[in-house]
Amino acid sequence: MPHPLITQDHIDTFQRDGVVLVAGLFADQVETIRAGIERNMADPGPYAAENLKPAEQGRFFDDYCNWTRIREFAEVVHDSPAARVAADLMQSRTAQIFHDHVLVKEPGTSKPTPWHQDGPYYFVEGRQTVSFWSPVDPVAEATLRCVAGSHLWDRPVLPTRWLSEEDFYPNPDAYMPVPDPDAEGMPIREWPMRPGDAVAFSFDILHGARGNTTERRRRAFSLRFVGDDARYVERPGRTSPPFPGHGMQPGDRLREDWFPVIFTR
């Protein structure tokens, strides 16, 4: 039986569309996540970034791979139902943590998050992957947007750098150009969300987010998990996150001392 927060319909929708809303996934951890985000912003990690150009208004902060040093994030990884729900959605025996991600758009930040797939940035591939994107502020306008079914496309979308807009790897011909889902009439899924709700989506889903033109913050926390079929792959350049010195070889499962298995069925 799946976790009580989801039904078989959630699982079927995730498998078909690559994205589904899980209401209340982190409802019991909202205050913990808020405290962790504040700790993260006061003490950024080595991968922290500011994603606005000098002339752009507001602030768009993001940082990742901090759950092993920020106790609030570690608590959410181990104590929330996220890993169990991840295994259910992925139809996997296990759920292995990949990394966490914080994305904060302060009031008046009109810049949207560019359309992208996470998978091409990562050094892991597999059908059994899931990201949870959860706001700790009410979201009605600054929503996450996902293109249903894009996890099944034949070619990955070209990864680019958010600030410079340059190609991420040196061989762009291996990828399809970044599409314009609105102009092309693609099936976009987005939802108004309460704090603690989560959008679950495959690493290979094309997604972006609207700017935050409201007068309140839009703080979002993500956890990424992989399942039984996920394997290490080499990319034509430095991945994001890079995880230097990992020592894995193509075809390996992710090393469990760095990427622990949080749930086993």
Secondary structure as GFF3:
##gff-version 3
##sequence-region A 1 265
A	DSSP	alpha_helix	8	17	.	.	.	ID=ss1
A	DSSP	beta_strand	19	22	.	.	.	ID=ss2
A	DSSP	three_ten_helix	27	29	.	.	.	ID=ss3
A	DSSP	alpha_helix	30	42	.	.	.	ID=ss4
A	DSSP	beta_strand	49	50	.	.	.	ID=ss5
A	DSSP	beta_strand	60	64	.	.	.	ID=ss6
A	DSSP	alpha_helix	71	79	.	.	.	ID=ss7
A	DSSP	alpha_helix	82	90	.	.	.	ID=ss8
A	DSSP	beta_strand	94	105	.	.	.	ID=ss9
A	DSSP	beta_strand	113	116	.	.	.	ID=ss10
A	DSSP	three_ten_helix	119	121	.	.	.	ID=ss11
A	DSSP	beta_strand	124	125	.	.	.	ID=ss12
A	DSSP	beta_strand	129	135	.	.	.	ID=ss13
A	DSSP	beta_strand	144	147	.	.	.	ID=ss14
A	DSSP	three_ten_helix	150	152	.	.	.	ID=ss15
A	DSSP	three_ten_helix	172	174	.	.	.	ID=ss16
A	DSSP	beta_strand	188	189	.	.	.	ID=ss17
A	DSSP	beta_strand	198	201	.	.	.	ID=ss18
A	DSSP	beta_strand	207	209	.	.	.	ID=ss19
A	DSSP	beta_strand	218	226	.	.	.	ID=ss20
A	DSSP	beta_strand	231	232	.	.	.	ID=ss21
A	DSSP	beta_strand	261	264	.	.	.	ID=ss22
###
